[in-house]
């Protein structure tokens, strides 16, 4: 008989899945900072003078898939 006490969901709630994923990414990478209102993860410490900013990201329109 299988143990049915396993995880049944990968998200806490549909309303917070994007924000939760962004904060999870930042928790795993201390050099990142989250801007939840904008749905962004940025480099902690802000832009560096003389450097070009690059935005990268994607997903299905529901969750972040990749960012860099």
Residue pairs with C-beta under 8 A, 6 or more apart in sequence:
11 17
11 20
12 20
17 62
17 63
18 39
18 62
18 63
18 64
19 34
19 36
19 39
21 63
21 64
22 34
22 36
22 39
22 40
22 41
22 64
23 34
23 36
25 32
25 34
25 41
25 64
25 67
26 32
26 33
26 34
26 41
30 44
31 43
31 44
32 41
32 42
32 43
32 44
33 41
33 42
33 43
33 44
33 45
34 40
34 41
34 42
35 41
35 42
39 64
41 64
41 67
47 53
54 68
56 66
56 67
56 68
57 64
57 65
57 66
57 67
57 68
58 64
58 65
58 66
59 65
59 66
